[in-house]
Amino acid sequence: MEMPKYLNWTRTFLLLDRLAKALSIPPWSDDEYLLSSLFRDLSREGKLIGKSLNTNIPEPTNYPGKRYFSPFALGILRILKQLSKGN
């Protein structure tokens, strides 16, 4: 897949920065439920970036509580994979 003609890099780096901080700083780094809560807050941004890269970020309403952790994390990993391929 080729990179989209336009990708909001500021939005992308801000999302990745927030995720990197949360994953490395307690209490978030130690609590899957807190991370899931943060992921819910970031899902809109993730969806906008994912849409540009033809990558789906799941709806948080389909995954109550800490169950949103894995689907969101997998979506972000797919985004990172698409970005790393950039042509």
Long-range contacts (C-beta under 8 A, 24 or more apart in sequence): 1-53, 1-54, 1-82, 1-85, 1-87, 2-87, 3-83, 3-86, 3-87, 4-52, 4-53, 6-52, 7-49, 7-52, 7-53, 8-48, 8-49, 8-52, 11-45, 11-48, 11-49, 12-49, 12-83, 14-45, 15-42, 15-45, 15-46, 15-49, 16-80, 18-42, 19-76, 32-66, 32-69, 33-65, 33-66, 35-66, 35-69, 36-63, 36-65, 36-66, 36-67, 36-68, 36-69, 36-72, 39-68, 39-69, 39-72, 39-73, 40-68, 40-72, 42-72, 43-72, 46-72, 46-75, 46-76, 46-79, 49-79, 50-75, 50-78, 50-79, 53-79, 53-82, 53-83, 54-82, 55-79, 55-82
